[in-house]
Amino acid sequence: MHRIIIIDSDLCTGCRSCEMACSLFHNESCGTVLSRIFISQWGEISANVPVVCQHCEHPACETACPTKARRRVYESGAMISDEKLCVGCKSCIYACPFGAPSINPLLGKAMTCDLCQGDPICAKVCSTGALHFTRAETASLEKKRRMAAQLVDLSKKASATKKG
């Protein structure tokens, strides 16, 4: 049974604890550019949106990868980049509808959330509950729809603010 990270952007304060914990866990160094989760801050409307790989059932990043470096870890359900095969072409970044993959500046290779081998540190350190690690089967469709509606609403507000 796969588990996923559910995001509630209404609860995110933008503290970046998740980013620091992720980068420390994976790289033994703190830095937002080394994190596999990132906070998209929309200052115009005072919103923070955590962005992390959704480990899609039919991932566009996997299809777009010319070297087949993107693959699923079946034990956890995570979509990862195989550093031995990745050439840093960024195809996965362009293909991802969430913009979740990024390039590790130390390696020049793609990186995304690997679910910390089934125990994501980001969800553990999130003091507000904006990140919640739960079984994929119990994550309600309604929650996903609400999150998508919130993102669309934030995008519309940001566009209106820029136009006004």
WOWOMO-V171233 format. One line per field, one symbol per residue. ss: DSSP state (@ for helix, = for strand, . for the rest). burial: b if it has 16 or more other ideal C-beta (glycine too) atoms within 10 Angstrom, else e. Layout:
ss = ???
burial = ???
This chain:
ss = ..=====.@@@.....@@@@@@@@@@@....@@@...=====@@@.=====........@@@@@.....====....====.........@@@@@......===....===...@@@@..@@@@@.....=====.....@@@@@@@@@@@@@@@@@@@@@@@.
burial = ebbbbbbbbeebebebbbbbbbbbbbbeeeeeebbbbbbeebeeeebbbbbbbbbeeebbbbebbeeebbebeeebbbbbbeeeebeebebbbebbeeebbbbbeeeebbbbbbbbeeebbbbebbeeebbbbeeeeeeeeeeeeebeebbeebeeeeeeeeee
